[in-house]
Every structure is written in structure tokens, then in C-alpha cells.
Amino acid sequence: MIVPEPKPNEAPLDAPPAYDGGASSSQVPIVEKRVPPTPTSPASSSNLNLPNRSRAPPKSTWTSLGDDVGNLLSDLGLGSSQRRVAREVRKTVAGLIHDLVRDQTIDSNLSCVAILESCSEACAAQSVDLPALLRQAYIEGHTPLYWAIVKRPLEEAEPPKSFELPPLVRALLAYSAPLDKATIKDAQLACLHNCDQWLYQSLRLCPDFEALSHKDQLLLGVRVPPDTVSVGAPARHDAPFTVDFEFPWFQKRMRVSQEVKLEFISHGEALESSVHPHSINSFSLQKARMWTISFFVAYNTSNLNDGQWAARLSLSENSPVTNITASYILEEQIPDPAPGTPDSASVSLEINGKLGPPNQYYPLHVALPDAVQYPRSPFLTPEGTLRGKLTVQITNK
């Protein structure tokens, strides 16, 4: 007998249950697949209570081939068993991942790859979607990636010089791919809650995180250096902070994508501490902010002409309302600019006002000088990179 494939619209497995702290999660159950025996004679068919094909029932009693298969699996006791096993595997895997992000240490994070690999194999054997499970906010309203970031152990030594992600964060990113917007926002929120600018920039450089637009990914490819941003902590709580930024292939991306942007995390109030800069104890959590610096081509923008290039500054939805006095500083990058360009290419573009959540406050913007669009612009390096500095003073007005 040939058993047809189940229908594509067969009911999916149940949603992942909430983690049961009392259940044991030390080992993923290994389940042996069982294949129903294929009947070879009428006698064997009668022993398994299979339908008698020599006398087909009335057509009204089996309206579709999918119902016939479902009844067969039910008679054999396989349908409910497979679903039950899949639910148990999913619950056990959810518990293991819960424990991984809860009990993080530097040593335990080094062994997380092997554990996640075992979870992946167990899920694959029972057709459980592990990436979908990891993208769900089933641990106290957040994804496992959120908790891996918030609870990541900090190194005792100096902060890392490279942007290599911690092992558990890197593994969860890989097994969660492709990331959806909700998972990315949850990871951003975790970095904001931790005041962790270093980790956020490391995530932004990860291909799975998709920090660039699809157009920019096509333009830049893998050979062009990524956008970079470096945030300097203020020396005092009332001092301004500075942000150095670089945008490769600036003019081409502005003409094709119409916008280039970078996000970064800053701290409005520095505390006296000798802990390294990306420690959660170095700054006031209540003053953490996520900013976006961007350059865009204006259309229907107040105080700007259509087609004009401009700079913009904004805050994310999870940042507090902030009064600022800021300036974009662009400096001459090539010693011999094209004829007709200004003798001095240094320019300061002032921005003043109040910023807050995007649904309540508009971003602040200022027009760029026309020289930014010149073929041999003095503001760009010979390779076409725009370099500049943003200085932000948070005020109490």
C-alpha cells in the first residue's frame, strides 16, 4: 500500500510552552523513529485494522485523501505519538536554552555550541522548528538572545579590541537566523538596557543582524569596509560627548539608497568608575540612549528643498526625551581639492532642539553644503569615504 504525503495545510504543532522550572532539562530525549509496517497480504491488513481495499466504502465516507491518511495514522497510534514526542522535545529544548542564558559564566558559554548543536539535531529529528522557537519571546516576555545579552558575563581584563561576539550570543544568532524585526528590536533593547555600545556595534557588523538596507548590501558587497562609529564617554556628567563616524562610498549610496545611517548607544551621565567602558556599572542606566545619525536626500521635509542633502539626528523609541545642542563637524580630507571648491573645507552644522520617541517627536536636521556632492569633494577621502564628528551636549532646558 502506498501511503501518500500529508497535506501541506496539516495542523502545525502546538506553540512552545512556557518554561517549566521543575522539569528536568539535563538531556534531550533521543527518540527512535518508527515506520509503520507495509502490509503484504489481505491477512496482514486485517491484523492492523487497515481499510479493506477490496470493498471500497461509499465515497461520502472518505471525502479526501488527507482524511484517509489521518485515519490510518490514528488507527496505528502514530499521529498522536509523534505530536506528543515533538511537544516533549520542544519543551526540553526550551528548558535547556532557558538554563543556558540564566546560568551564564565565561566557562559555560564556551560549551554552548555543543549544547545548541544537540538541540538542533533533536529538533530536526522531530520536525521542530528551532529557529522559530529561538525567535519567540517565551522567557519572561523576551527572546533567549535578549537574556544572553543582558546577562552576559563581563571579562575581568581590558575590553576586547575586536568586534568578535561572545560565544553564546554568536551561537544564538546563528541558530535563530533568519532574524525577524521583533528579534532584532529585542536585541537592541538588551544592549540599551546594558548600556553596551561595544556589543551593539559587534551585532551590527554581524551579517545575520542586517544592519544595512538591501540596497546598501548590494552596493557594498563584502570587499568594502563597513560603516563605523566610535563613541567617546564624557569626562564629566555635564560635558558633551563626541561620536566619530565613517561612511564608505558615501556619494554613490546617497544617490542610490537616498539615505545612510548609523545607530549607537551613549550615556547621558558618566559615573566615577574605573571599570572598562562597556561595563553596565560604568554609567547610569536611566540615562542610556540609542541615537541614529543619518544623511538623507530631502523630499517633503520642512526647511529643506527637495533633492537637498541633509544630516539628521534622532532617538529610538526606548530613549527618554532629551534637549540637545549638537553639531556635525566635517573636515577637509584631501589636500588638493578640485578647482572652484572653498579654500577651507571645515564646516560645523548646528542642530538644537528636543528629541524623543519617534511617534512623539520629529528628528532634527540640517542641510549639508553643496560641496559634499562634488565629484572630488574636499569632505571625502580619495576612496569616497565621508568622515566626520558629531558633538552632543545634553541640556536641562
Secondary structure, DSSP 8 states (H G I E B T S, - for coil): -------TT-----------TTS--SS-------------SHHHHHHTT---TTS---GGG---HHHHHHHHHHHHTHHHHHHHHHHHHHHHHHHHHHHHHHS--HHHHHTHHHHHHHHHHHHHHTT--HHHHHTS--BTTB-HHHHHHHT----SSS--SS----HHHHHHHHHH-S--HHHHHHHHHHHHHTT-HHHHHHHHTSGGG--S-HHHHHHHTTTS---EEEEE--SSTTS-EEEEEEETTHHHHHHHHSEEEEEEEEESSB----S-TT-TTSB-GGGEEEEEEEEEE-SS-TTS-TT-EEEEEEE-TTS--EEEEEEEEE----SS--TTS-S---EEEEEEEEE--TTTS--EEEE--GGGGSTT-TTB-TT--EEEEEEEEEE--
